[in-house]
Amino acid sequence: MKWPITWTIASVFVAIPSLVVTGCKDEQPVDIVFPSANVNYGVHVQPLFDQACALSGCHDDGSHESKLVLTSYGGLMNAQLMVVIPGDPQNSTLVQRIEGRLGERMPLYRNPLNDNQTTGIRAWIGEGAKNN
């Protein structure tokens, strides 16, 4: 059975806005809980980035304004961007951006990371920002 042309056109007008609504700006970070010490990149940091930052149009592998890609440790630690200074969370651009102390607060247009997540990122950087 073929759909009438009006149904097909109507479904396009419903589908396109729903794609826009589910994009980067409307996703909310899942409640990833960081320990107070011994933060693990693979267990804590990357999963948070995957759910809060490495989204389409934000910091994924695709097309976006930022040169920062948060889909991998290598993307985060890109030597040209230097957003993380191992051992120095206070002066790391990553922390300054998620705390809103430098430029627009990240994640942009979304709820901020919670205190535990921000403290966890700070702890991970303070512990040397290891790829563990």
C-alpha positions in Angstrom: 0.0 0.0 0.0 1.4 3.4 -1.0 1.1 6.4 1.4 -0.7 9.4 0.0 1.7 12.2 -0.8 0.2 14.4 2.0 1.1 11.7 4.5 4.7 11.5 3.2 5.1 15.2 3.3 3.6 15.4 6.8 6.0 12.6 8.0 9.0 14.6 6.8 7.9 17.7 8.7 7.5 15.5 11.8 10.9 13.7 11.4 13.1 16.7 10.7 12.2 18.7 13.9 12.6 15.5 15.9 16.1 15.1 14.6 16.9 18.6 15.5 15.4 18.2 19.0 17.6 15.1 19.7 20.8 16.8 18.7 23.7 18.0 20.9 21.9 20.9 22.6 19.1 18.8 24.1 21.0 15.8 25.4 21.6 15.7 29.1 24.5 14.0 30.8 23.7 10.7 32.6 24.6 10.7 36.3 28.1 9.2 36.1 29.6 9.1 39.6 33.3 9.7 40.2 35.3 8.4 43.2 37.1 11.0 45.3 40.5 9.5 44.2 41.9 7.0 41.7 39.8 8.3 38.9 40.0 6.1 35.9 39.8 7.6 32.4 38.1 4.5 30.8 35.6 4.0 33.6 34.7 7.6 34.5 36.1 10.3 32.2 35.4 8.9 28.7 31.9 7.6 29.6 31.0 11.1 30.8 32.4 12.6 27.6 30.5 10.1 25.6 27.2 11.0 27.2 27.7 14.8 27.7 30.3 16.1 25.2 31.1 13.7 22.3 27.8 14.2 20.6 26.9 15.1 17.1 27.7 18.7 16.5 29.6 19.1 19.8 32.9 17.3 20.3 32.4 14.1 18.3 34.4 12.8 15.3 32.2 14.6 12.9 31.8 18.2 11.7 31.7 20.9 14.3 33.3 24.3 15.0 35.6 23.1 17.7 38.8 21.4 17.0 38.5 19.5 20.3 37.3 15.9 19.8 36.3 14.1 23.0 35.7 10.6 21.6 39.1 9.3 22.7 42.0 10.0 25.0 44.1 11.0 22.0 41.5 13.6 21.0 41.4 15.1 24.5 45.1 15.2 24.9 45.8 16.7 21.4 49.1 18.4 21.9 48.2 21.3 19.6 45.1 22.2 21.7 46.6 21.5 25.2 43.2 21.7 27.0 44.6 19.4 29.8 47.7 20.1 31.8 48.4 16.9 33.7 48.8 17.6 37.4 47.4 21.1 37.1 43.6 21.1 37.0 43.3 24.8 38.0 45.1 25.9 34.8 43.7 23.3 32.5 41.4 24.8 29.9 39.0 21.8 30.1 38.3 22.6 33.8 38.1 26.3 33.2 35.5 25.7 30.5 33.3 23.2 32.4 33.4 25.6 35.4 32.5 28.6 33.2 35.7 30.5 34.2 36.9 30.8 30.6 34.6 31.6 27.7 31.2 29.9 27.6 30.5 27.2 30.1 30.6 23.7 28.8 28.6 21.7 28.0 27.2 24.6 25.9 23.4 25.1 26.0 22.9 22.2 28.4 22.8 21.6 32.1 26.3 21.9 33.7 28.1 18.9 34.9 27.3 18.2 38.5 29.7 18.9 41.4 30.8 15.3 41.6 31.6 15.2 37.9 33.5 18.5 37.9 35.5 17.4 41.0 36.1 14.1 39.4 37.6 15.7 36.2 39.7 17.9 38.5 40.9 14.8 40.5 41.7 12.9 37.3 43.8 15.8 36.0 45.4 16.3 39.4 46.4 12.6 39.4 48.3 13.1 36.2 45.5 12.7 33.5 46.5 9.1 32.8 45.0 6.9 30.1 44.0 4.3 32.5 
